[in-house]
């Protein structure tokens, strides 16, 4: 339960924090920090066991038949990332308190930040790959909202769209890769996948599986050629950049590489795909960073480069490359988050991020300058700072690669060259911003130090850079070892965390990178002139052009299909249905099978004749809308009788209730429409449509005969046998809905609730003027609420509610249940609105239907979640028998509570839609009165 709580706490905070927005920025910041503090307190007692190599797994069954469980796993790697997410998250909350302007929507910001924090924790702590994928997609969605937080800026909206498109596309590839992994291993549980590394790598599906998984990782971590989205995401507020794009979200991709390292690494395909992608990203990001004038642009491209470094290390496959990758993940998160915060402070105090303007800030902001320079030195790999240690390990591992011929020199050369560029762009960050003359036309002048508490997060992170750089074994030794052991999935090779390993080739490469970078920076003008010779590649313009072209193509295809004609849509739908259904059944032979036809009794024949005649009549008189509606109601009634005739009383009751609600809905709609429709189609189209109808009808008849007159096995026997012992009810239909297929029902009522809210929102501000009569010169009756109807309807309400309660309570063992009871209640309530009017009914029944909807879905969901407390899968029901006075022995089932949720949702959805339609003319009357 501990791990599930750690993931859940930020989501709870996301609901609670916005409630404190009116209390001030300090209050909401404190509330937003509490979930992370509680999560750290929950994880602290587990460290002792993890340091000894133990792995904590907590599993709650969700959908075991699909291999989906709510399982969480904590090992050294997960703990490392969880600490980064939580600790840096707390610092970001404090930093954002002073960064955001008083007039900005801080409730929205902290809500989204906490949602993102919970999603990231879900990724790193998930033990089920499908569950991890859910959180993976949540990070993409929430990051889209965070990047576009300043939605008044076009660049922010476009950057958010680009990030969502790239990472969302990678998420689809990852979904396919995970499904293939599950197919190969036979399980989606992480322990099973990691243990099946040999099986996966020897399987014929390994190449495509690896490619798909890597696509997901590369797009998330901005690897070449998908790196372009990250710099454009810097239009987000700086707290978002510091958190998502340096410490958390972009680390999700490299986390995936580390997480699946034992299962997927160790092959030539892994080596070439991961190493060369990482190397290209490392060099491209480092090169471009040097020429960026925007402060966050420089940091963004340097982030891309460092992510490439980590990816390259995971791809190398040398003895300590994975250890070095994990070490650099820690170091990069600390110095890059502090640099982004420093950049935000500079932007906050000067009004610009253009390094051609923000010169000489040392005189105005010495405290901020000192912190930023230490963090930038760590990014450059200066000794006594954490970046130096992991970069030196990177140099050592690049030398350890045993490649043939010239290829042996490529990794060390690339590593050294990237190190030179890193020193050069770090030197530019330090010199151009804090020295290099005086500020030039600053929007805010003179700049000054930020509020004291805004610097505390930067100070803590910079102190971590120094602490790890000087005392690495003490500061991160145990955590790094535990994370490396979890990454490798076995024993960790010997290594030593010290400031310097003696005068060796890696140290020489470090000095070469340092002095080479300084020399490169002194020659920066020549480099700028060389760079300016080439036309700049505008990734945003390319992406926007691609999106525009795809949208145009989609519009042209849509225009070919959609022309606003329901007849065309129906024709395409029916023809597609015939083709799709017919093709697989041709081999079956579309004829009467060995079982033969059942005899037809007179009552069934009469009912079928009435059904056919009513259908044909409704089609023939479709222009007379009221007549057509009456004929449709006859069709619905005959279908209900057919269900009753063939021993499906539940379906009959449901059909009858739905038919009443539907007819009332259509009557309300017809009130705003003319009573008849003019002839609009040609005779050719009418004959064409008739022919299509005959073909489709004949085709479905043949398909039905072919299937039902042949022997077939049905799952119904299982439900009949297990309904009573497994679900505690003799009404098999209801037990299926609330127990065996309860998850389907939960999804259906959720969709119903969403549809009702959508209709409510769509009609909220709509005003329709009803017709003045029936279209034939007859005015509507002035008696809107006839006395007879009013007097009859009022005593019917308690009677209908009593019937509804009876139908509801008996549903588990006899025809009935929450859905039917909800429809009966809705019919009873809408009758009061029709008979007595909106105002009269609303005064006496002040029901809030949107709240009823939400309550219904919430009750149904909580009923399912409650089973976790007893160690059972989601929505597992239970039942028992109790003896009540007078009543005697009585059955109680938890499914009854679930049915309450269904009942409330059906009532809320039906009434919300009907009342929204009924209010349209009232709005018009209110408008007329105001006029």
C-alpha positions, 0 to 999 in steps of 0.5 A: 500500500505504501508505493500506491500511496506515494503515487496517489499523494500528488494526485490528491494534492492536485485536487486539494491545492487549487482550493487554496488559491484564494488564500494566497501564493504562500498558502497554495505553495505549502499545500502543493509541497505537502504531498512530496514531503509525505511521499518522502516520509513514506519512502524513507523507512524502505531505504535500509532494505533496498540498500541490501539489494531487496526489491519491494513489489506491491500488487493489486489485481486490476484486470488479470484476464488482460494481464493488467494489474496495479503493481508497484515496484521499488528498487534502487533505480526506482528510488533514485528517480523517485527522489529526483522527482520528489526533492526537485519537485519540492524545490520547484514549488518553492521557486514557483511561489516567487516566479509566478506573477500575482495575477496568474492562475496559480491554482491551475499551475500547481494542479498541473504540476502535481498531476505531472509529479504523480504521473512521473512517480507512476512511471518509475514505480510501476511494475506492470508495463501496461500500467507504466504506459498509462502514466507515460501518456499522462506525462505527455498530456500534462506536459502539453498543458504545462508548456502551453500554460501561457496560452496567450502566447502563440509560441507556447501553444505551438511548442506544446502541440509539437511536444505532444505530437512527437512524444505522443507518436512515440507513445504509440510506438511504445504501446506496440513494443510493450504489447509485443514484449507481453506476447513474447514473455507471456506477461506484462509484469516487470519481474517476468520481463527482466527475467526473460532477457535471453528469451526476448533477445533470441525471439524473431520479434526482437528487432521490431520490439526493440525498435518500437520501444526505442522509438518511445524512449528516444522521442521522450528523451529528445534524441536525434532526430526527434530532438527538435521538440525540446528547445521549442518547449522552452516557451513554458514558464521556467519552473516547468522547464527546470522540472520537466525538461531537465530533471523529470520528463526528458529523463523518462526515456533514459529511465526506460532504457535503464529499466529494460536494460537487462531484457533488451541490452547486450546485442549488436542491434542494441549497441548500434541503435542506441550508441549511434543515436546517443552519439549523434544527439550528443554532438548535434545538441552540443554544437547548436547550444554554442550558437543560441542567443536565448538563455533557455535555448542554450540550456535546452540544447545542452540538455539534448546533448547531455541526454545523448551522452546518457543514451550513448553510455547505455548503448556502449555495453562496456563494464561500467557504462551503465553505472556512468549513465546512472551517475550522470542522470543524478549529476545532470538533474542537479546542475541543469535544474539549478541553471534553469532556475538561475535563467528564470531569475535572470529573465524575471529580474531583467525582462529578457533572456537574450544574452546579447543584452544581459551582459555584466550582471555580476555587478547587479546580481553577485549572489545569483551569478555565483550560483549560476557560475558554479552550476555552469562549471559543473555542466562544463565538467570542472574538477571538484564538481559533480559533472566532472566525475561522471564525465570522466567516467564517460571518457573512460568508458569511451576508451574501453570500447573494443571496436575494430580499426578506425571505429575504435577512435570514434567514441573517444573523439566524439566524447572529447569533441562534445566535452570541448563544446560543453566547456565552450557553451558553459564559458559563453553562459558565464562570460556573456551573461555576468561579464562582457561589458554592460547591459544593453537596453534591458526591459527592467533596469537596473536588475537586482537580486530576486527575493531571498527565498527564490534563491534557496532552491538554487543554493540547495542544488548547487550545494549538491553539485559541490558535495557530490563533486568533493565527497562523491562516495559519501554523498551518492555512493550507496544510492548510485550502487543500489541504482546501478545494481537494479539497472544491470539486474545483477552484480555491479562491477568494481568501481571507485568514486573519488575526486581523481583516479590519477593522471591517466588518459581520461583525465588528459581528455578532461583537460583537453576538453577544458582548455580546448573549450576555452580556446574555442570560446575565444574564437567564437566570433569566427565560429559564429561567422562560419555558422552564419554561412549556413541557412538556419534550420527552422524546425518549428516551420518544418513541423508546422508545414508538415502539420498543415500539409497533413491537415489539408490532406485530411480535409480533402479526404474528409470532403470526399466522404462527408458532404453533410448528407446523412444518406451518404453516411448511412449508405457508406456505413451499410455497404461497409457493414455488408462487406466486412460481415460477408467476407469472413462468412462466405466460406461458411455458406450463407444458407440454412444450417443443420439445426433447421428453422424453429416453427413459427406460431401465430402470435409470433407471426402477427407480431413480426407482421406488425413490426415489418408494417410499422417499419415500412410505414415509418419509412414511407411517412418519414416526412410527416414527423409526428406520424413517423415518430408514432410509428417508430414507437410502435416498432420499439414496442414490438421489439420489446415484445419480441424480447419478452417472447424469446425469454429476455424479460430484462431486455424487454423492460430495458427496451420499453423504458428506453423507448419511452425516454427516447420518444419524449426526447424526440418529442421535445426536439420536434417541438422546435422543428416543422411538423413535416419535411419537403421532398428533397431527393430525386426518384433515382436516389430513392430507388437507389436507397431502397435497393441498398436497404434491400441488399443490406436487409437480405444480407443480414438475414442470410448471415443470421440464418447461417449462424443461428441454424448451425451448432455453435458454442456459447459462453452463456453456459458459463454465466448460467452455471456461475451466476449464483455461486459466483455472483450471488444472484439468479438474474444472470443478466444483472449479475453479468452487468454488475459483476462479470462484466462490471468494468464494461458497465463502468465504462458505459456509464462513464461514456453516458455521463460524458455525453450528457455533460457534452449535450448540456454544455452544447445547449447551455447558451443556445436559444431556440424559437419554437414554431408557432404551430403545426405548420398547417395553419393550426396554432398550438394550444394555449393550455400549456399544462392541461389540468387533467394531465397535471392532476393525474401525473402528480400522484403517479410520481410516488407510485412510479418511484415505488415501482422503481425502488422495487425494480431496483432491489429485486434486480439481482435475482429477478428482471430489473436492476439499476439501469431499468430503475433509473429509466423508470425514475427518469420517465416519472420525473420528466412527466412532472416537467411536462405536466406541471412545467419547469419552474413548478417542478424545479421548486419542488424537486431541486435536483442538480443533475450534473452532480448526480451524474458525478456522484453516480460514476464516483460511487460505481468507481469507489465500489470497484476500488474497494475490492483492492482493500481485500486483495481482490481485483478491481470490481470484484463483488461479494455477497452474504446472507443476513436475517432481518426482523420480519423480512427474514433471510435476505441477500446482501451483495456489494454489487447493489452499491455498484448498481446505485451508481448506475441508477444515479448516472442513468437518472442524471444523464437522462434528466440532464439531456431532457431538461436541457432541451426543455429549457431552450424555449424558457431562455427565449421567454426570459430573453423576451422579458428582458427586452 
